[in-house]
Each structure stands twice: as C-alpha cells, then as structure tokens.
Amino acid sequence: MASKKPVVGFSNLGYYQLLKGTPGEKFLAKPKDIEELSEKILLLIKNEKLRQEMGEWGLEYSKNYSWNKIASIILEFYNSCKK
C-alpha cells in the first residue's frame, strides 16, 4: 500500500483486522477461495480508475503505520511500564 499499489489478498485474521471497515476490505477473498481472489484481481486489472483510487487510498492509509508512529506507541508503552 505504501507503494501506491492496490492490495488484494486472502482474508486471514491479520489482513482482515487491518482492513476491516475500510475500502480495502472489499479486496479480501475468503481464505483458500482462489476463484474469489482471481475475481478481485481481474476487477482491478480491468479498471484503471479503481486501481488508481485504491493505490491513493492505500498510500494514505499506510501512513497510519509508519515507523515513526509505531515507534512512538511502543516507546509510550515501555515508558508506562517503568512507572
């Protein structure tokens, strides 16, 4: 997503929790359902505008998980444990 490319994948627990309630959720296929996965990939292949929109969205969404943000959260947690 940080590369401004749309993401398609299986809806395993990690991906689902990350994308639940976002536009990216509609590009998750049921685990092991290769037919559904291929449909989602084909949808993006055939629709350039959708690819671009999902790429833009993904780039913005990925900023929520930048190393600076995650590192700050971790440091806050460690500091709270010292008290």
N, C-alpha and C positions, 0 to 999 in steps of 0.2 A: 504494500500500500504506500509506503514511503517513497517508492519509485514511480508513483503516479500511474500505477497499472491496476486494473480491476482484479479482484481476487475471487476465485471460485474454488470450492473445496467441499469436503465431506463435513457434515455437522457433528463432529465429535465434540466432546464436552468443552475442550479448550476454545475451539473456534466459535462454538455456539455462545459461550459465555462472553466472549469478546465482541461478537457482532449482534447479539440479541437486541432487538428493538431499534436497529439501525438499518439503513438501506442495504447494507452488505449482507444482511440476514437472508435476503431472497436469493442469494447466490450460493447458499449452502445446500447440498444434497444430503438425503438420508445416507447414513453410513453404509458403505458397500453397494449402493444403488448406482451402478455405473451408467445406466440409462438416464437417470435424472441428472447426473453430473454432466453427461455429454450434452443434454438439452440446454443446460445453463451455459456451457461453454459455447455452443452454437449460437445462442441468443446474443452473446457478446461479439462473436465473430461477425455476425450478420448486421449488427447495429453499431456503427462507428460512434454515433452521438452518445449512446448509452455507455460505450467503453470510455469515452472521454469524461462523461459525467461521473461515472464510478471511479475513474482514476483521480479526478479532482477531489471527490469526496474522501477517498482513501488517504490521499496525501494530508488533508486537513485532519482527519480522524487519527492518523498515525502520530500526529504531533502530541496527542494526549499521552503517548507512551515514549516520549523522547528520553534519552538517558538522563538529562538534567532533571526532568520532572520525577522520574522513578528514583534517581539517586537522592533527591530531596526527601521523598517519602520514606525511604529506607533510613536516612540519617535521622529524621524526626523520630522514627520508631526506636532506633538504637538509643537516642538521647532520652527518650521517655523511659526506657528500661533502666537507666542509670539512677533514676530518682527513687 
